[in-house]
Amino acid sequence: MRGALRDIIACHCSQCRRTSGHFVAATGAASDRITFEKNETLVWFASSDWAERGFCGRCGGNLFWRPLENDRGWTSIMAGTLDPPTQLMLKQHIFVADKSDYYEITDGAEQRAE
């Protein structure tokens, strides 16, 4: 990875909740700034008609999310996969209208319904 990462966005959509077991917290970077030293266990799965998720084929770990056509050239990186200190901050919650009922969002970060 070359350059800075975007601050963390938490996605509460039903698909992110189902693939992660909770909401997803992700940073991201321009796809052309991401390189892999090794990727023999990296598997990409088309999780919808418009996006795919990258995960470890060995342990099943949720690693990445990106648009299938990737015309914006962006890849989201699951924040929990990064070693601390990340120096990143959670700045926004998205799809909060889809969040589950067992938790509240009380951290003061911006919230968007979609």
N, C-alpha and C positions, 0 to 999 in steps of 0.2 A: 504494500500500500504506500503510495506516494502522496504527501500532502495531508491536510487536516481532514478530520472526520466531522460530519454534521453532528450537532447536538442530538440527544435522544428524543425520539417520538414514540409514544406508547399507543399501540393500535388495539382497540377493544372490539373489532369486528368479530362476527361469529366464526369466520374461517381461521383467523389468527388464534382465537381462543381454543378452537378444536385441535389445531395442529401443534399448539404449544402446551395446552393444559391450563392456560391462564391468558392474560393479555400478553402481547409481544412488545418488548422494548427494543428498539433498533436505532442504530446510527446508520450512516450510509456515506457513499462516495461515488464519484463518477466512475462508471465501469472501466474506462480506459486507464484509470489510476490503480486498479487492483490487479495484482499478478499473484500467481500461485507457485510456490516452490515445489509443492507436490500436490497432486489432486487425484491420486488413484482411488481414493475412497469417496470422492465427491460425486454425488448423484443429484441430477436435476429432475424435478417432478413437476409437470404441468398441473398445478392445483386448481386452475380455472381456465376459462377461455382466453384470459388476457394476462395471466401471471404464472410464474413458476417459482418453486422453492428449492433451494439447495440444502442438502443434508448429508451427513456422514453415513455412508453405506455400511460402515462397520458398527457404529454405536447408535445410529439413528438421530444424532444430535441435529437440531434445527439451526442452520447456519446463515442462510441468505434468503432474500426475496427480491425478485426483479420482474418488470413487465416482460412478457414474451417477445414483443417486437422491440423492446428496449430502445425505442426511438428517442427517449429522453436520456439514454445512456447512463442510467442510475441503477445501483445495486444497494439494497438495504442489507446491513450486517447486524445480526443479532447481538445486542450489547452484552449479554451475559457470556459471550464467547471471548471477550477481550480481557486480557490480564490487567488488573489495576496497577498503578493509578491510571485511569483513562483521561482524567481532566475534562470529562464530558458532563453535561447537565441535562436532566429531563426537562424539556422546554414545552412540550405539547402532548395532549391526549387527543386522539382522533377516533371517530366512530363510537363516541361515548353513548349514543342512542342505542347501540347494540350491546353494551356491556352487560355482564351478568348481574344478578341481584345479590350476590353474597359479599360484595365489597363496595366501598365508597371511595371516591377520588377526592382526597383532601389535601393534596400537596401544594395547591395554589397555582399550578401550571395551567396555561391556557387549555380550554376544552372546546372541541368542535364536535357537533352532532354527527357529522359525516367526515 
